[in-house]
């Protein structure tokens, strides 16, 4: 549990304590409606604390806070609205008779709307997370190419070849990073060609130059196909 989550729990504990003091210390005339709203308010405060824990389950990193904040906000709003409604029922009930069904109906509506909001928001969070994971997988191939090419540039000892390799490395760097299933075959060919280039770079300069040109043509073909498939 992070420090911020603990702080949020402390806030909920304070809210709960304040509500209990207000409910029992102030001499309201407590009818059935007041006690019903009291029960729903306790559930809302405890539930809000639980939603906070659910909203921020994976640490204190920026992404966790960003994705968890909408869920946390709905939980907090739910607790606050039910808190206010509970007090209103107590105050109004001291002057007029409030029927129990009003307290039940409004409290259930508040709970239901909050639950729908949390479910919808959490589903959106899951969709975004899934899309990010798919993007990571889809860009892994090109990231590997970029790292391999940079390594080849670093180990190359021939000055003229090194310049050509740097240009090829730049072309990989500025290629579309997202792969797709239709590019599997041509990217497998690229992978094989890059491995061969790595073996040639300091063993056979002339062959390495030819291989560099071959990879440039293959990469250009890959990028054209990538553009057409999207």
C-alpha positions in Angstrom: 0.0 0.0 0.0 1.5 3.3 -1.0 1.8 6.4 1.1 -0.9 8.2 -0.9 -3.3 5.3 -0.5 -2.7 5.3 3.2 -3.4 9.0 3.2 -6.7 8.5 1.4 -7.7 5.8 3.9 -6.9 8.3 6.7 -9.2 10.8 5.0 -12.0 8.3 4.8 -11.5 7.4 8.5 -11.8 11.1 9.4 -14.9 11.4 7.4 -16.4 8.4 9.1 -15.5 9.7 12.5 -17.0 13.1 11.7 -20.2 11.5 10.5 -20.6 9.3 13.6 -20.0 12.4 15.8 -22.6 14.4 13.9 -25.1 11.6 13.8 -25.0 10.7 17.5 -23.9 14.0 19.1 -26.4 16.3 17.5 -29.9 15.7 19.0 -31.7 14.8 15.8 -35.0 13.0 16.0 -34.0 9.8 14.4 -36.7 7.9 12.6 -36.5 4.9 10.4 -35.4 6.9 7.4 -32.5 8.4 9.4 -31.3 5.0 10.5 -31.6 3.7 6.9 -29.6 6.6 5.6 -27.1 6.1 8.4 -26.5 2.5 7.3 -26.1 3.4 3.6 -23.7 6.2 4.5 -21.5 3.9 6.5 -21.5 1.5 3.6 -20.6 4.4 1.2 -17.7 5.6 3.3 -16.3 2.1 3.8 -17.0 1.3 0.2 -15.2 4.5 -0.9 -12.1 3.4 1.0 -12.3 0.0 -0.7 -12.6 1.6 -4.1 -9.5 3.7 -3.4 -7.5 0.5 -2.7 -8.9 -1.0 -5.9 -8.1 2.1 -8.0 -4.4 2.2 -7.1 -3.3 -1.4 -6.7 0.1 -1.4 -8.4 2.2 1.2 -6.7 2.9 4.9 -6.9 4.0 5.3 -10.5 2.5 8.0 -12.7 0.6 5.6 -15.0 -1.0 3.9 -12.0 -2.2 7.2 -10.6 -3.4 8.4 -14.0 -5.5 5.4 -14.7 -6.7 4.9 -11.2 -7.8 8.5 -10.5 -11.1 8.4 -12.4 -12.2 5.2 -10.5 -11.0 6.8 -7.2 -13.0 10.0 -8.0 -16.2 8.2 -8.6 -15.8 6.4 -5.3 -15.1 9.6 -3.4 -18.0 11.4 -5.0 -20.3 8.5 -4.1 -19.2 8.7 -0.4 -19.5 12.5 -0.4 -23.0 12.5 -2.0 -24.3 9.8 0.4 -22.7 11.6 3.3 -24.6 14.8 2.5 -27.8 13.0 1.8 -27.6 11.2 5.1 -27.2 14.5 7.0 -30.1 16.0 5.0 -32.4 13.1 6.0 -31.4 13.6 9.6 -32.0 17.3 9.6 -35.2 17.2 7.6 -36.4 14.3 9.7 -36.1 16.5 12.8 -38.9 18.7 11.5 -41.1 16.6 9.3 -41.8 12.9 9.0 -39.6 11.4 6.2 -40.9 8.0 5.0 -38.4 5.2 4.9 -38.9 4.4 1.2 -37.5 7.8 0.2 -34.2 7.1 2.1 -34.0 3.7 0.6 -34.8 4.8 -3.0 -32.4 7.7 -3.1 -29.6 5.8 -1.4 -30.0 2.8 -3.7 -30.0 5.2 -6.7 -26.8 6.9 -5.5 -25.2 3.5 -5.0 -26.4 2.1 -8.4 -25.2 5.2 -10.4 -21.8 5.0 -8.7 -21.5 1.3 -9.4 -22.3 1.8 -13.0 -19.8 4.7 -13.2 -17.1 2.6 -11.6 -17.7 -0.4 -13.8 -17.7 1.7 -17.0 -14.6 3.6 -16.0 -12.7 0.5 -15.0 -13.6 -1.2 -18.3 -12.2 1.8 -20.1 -9.0 1.5 -18.0 -8.7 -2.2 -19.0 -9.2 -1.4 -22.7 -6.5 1.3 -22.5 -4.1 -1.0 -20.7 -4.8 -3.8 -23.2 -4.2 -1.5 -26.1 -0.9 -0.4 -24.6 0.2 -4.0 -24.1 -0.7 -4.8 -27.7 1.3 -1.7 -28.8 4.3 -2.9 -26.8 4.2 -6.3 -28.5 3.6 -4.7 -32.0 6.7 -2.4 -31.6 9.0 -5.0 -30.1 10.3 -6.2 -33.5 11.3 -2.7 -34.7 12.9 -1.8 -31.4 15.0 -5.0 -31.7 16.1 -4.0 -35.2 17.1 -0.5 -34.0 19.1 -1.9 -31.1 20.8 -4.5 -33.4 21.7 -1.8 -36.0 23.1 0.5 -33.3 25.3 -2.4 -32.1 26.5 -3.1 -35.6 27.4 0.6 -36.1 29.3 0.6 -32.8 31.4 -2.4 -33.6 32.2 -1.5 -37.2 35.8 -0.5 -37.7 35.7 0.6 -41.4 35.0 4.3 -41.7 33.3 4.2 -45.1 31.1 1.3 -44.1 30.3 2.8 -40.8 28.8 5.9 -42.5 26.6 3.6 -44.6 25.5 1.7 -41.5 24.7 4.9 -39.7 22.4 5.9 -42.6 20.7 2.5 -42.5 20.4 2.7 -38.7 18.6 6.1 -39.1 16.2 4.5 -41.6 15.3 1.9 -39.1 14.9 4.5 -36.4 12.4 6.5 -38.5 10.5 3.6 -39.8 7.0 2.9 -38.7 7.5 1.2 -35.3 4.2 -0.8 -35.3 4.3 -4.2 -36.9 1.3 -6.4 -38.0 0.8 -10.0 -38.9 1.0 -9.2 -42.6 4.6 -8.1 -42.1 5.8 -11.2 -40.4 7.4 -12.8 -43.4 9.3 -9.7 -44.6 10.4 -8.8 -41.1 11.7 -12.4 -40.6 13.8 -11.8 -43.8 15.0 -8.5 -42.4 16.0 -10.3 -39.2 18.0 -12.8 -41.1 19.7 -10.2 -43.2 20.6 -8.1 -40.2 22.2 -11.1 -38.5 24.2 -11.8 -41.7 25.3 -8.2 -41.8 26.5 -8.4 -38.2 28.7 -11.4 -39.1 30.1 -9.6 -42.2 30.7 -6.1 -40.8 34.3 -6.7 -39.8 35.0 -9.9 -41.7 34.2 -8.9 -45.3 33.7 -5.2 -46.0 32.7 -5.6 -49.7 30.0 -8.2 -48.8 28.8 -6.0 -45.9 28.3 -3.1 -48.2 26.2 -5.2 -50.6 24.3 -6.6 -47.6 23.6 -3.1 -46.3 22.2 -2.1 -49.7 20.0 -5.2 -49.7 18.7 -4.4 -46.3 17.8 -0.9 -47.3 15.7 -2.2 -50.2 14.0 -4.7 -48.0 13.3 -2.1 -45.3 11.8 0.3 -47.8 9.6 -2.6 -49.1 8.6 -3.3 -45.5 7.7 0.3 -44.8 5.6 0.6 -48.0 3.7 -2.6 -47.0 3.2 -1.3 -43.5 1.7 1.9 -44.8 -0.7 0.1 -47.1 -1.9 -2.4 -44.5 -3.0 0.4 -42.1 
